[in-house]
Amino acid sequence: MDLKYFTLSEFDSPDEPGSGSKMDKDFLEKLDYARGNASIAFKITSGYRTPHWNDNVAGGRIGSSHKKGLAADIACVNSRNRQIIIKALMDVGINRIGIGNTFIHADVDKSKDANVIWLYN
């Protein structure tokens, strides 16, 4: 798989080097297209998560899409970039989006409700 804007290592779980290779390839291609369309950098703050790492950062969220390689968090701290990133994600068919103060969660987990946007407290 040839990604133009990302390397697989950007998606590694911090406790398992090389685990970015466990990311879903179709999801990564969509994310790569979204990055190109947005014309701004996407800094990945969380990609694939091992069960152990997920327990540390998400309180053990059992159904985490990160553990399936179907989710990524993108750093974002201002409203202008937030709008650009969300639009780019939606334009390529990434339709599950969570918005936090410092990041945007994007996933394509088909086992969960589609076409949703939620907020993190």
PEJO-V86057 format. One line per field, one symbol per residue. phi: phi as a letter, one per 30 degrees, with the letter a starting at -180 (. if undefined). psi: psi as a letter, one per 40 degrees, with the letter a starting at -180 (. if undefined). A space follows every 50 residues. Layout:
phi->???
psi->???
This chain:
phi->.ccdcbceddcddecbeideddddddddddddddddddhbdccdcabdbd edddedcbiiedcedddcicbbccdabbdddedddddddddcjdcbbccc dbabcbabdddbechbbbccd
psi->hhhdeiiddeeihdegheedeeihddddddddddddddfiihhhehbihi dddddddeffhdfhddeefeiihhhheidddddddddddddeehehhhhi deihhhifheeihifihiii.
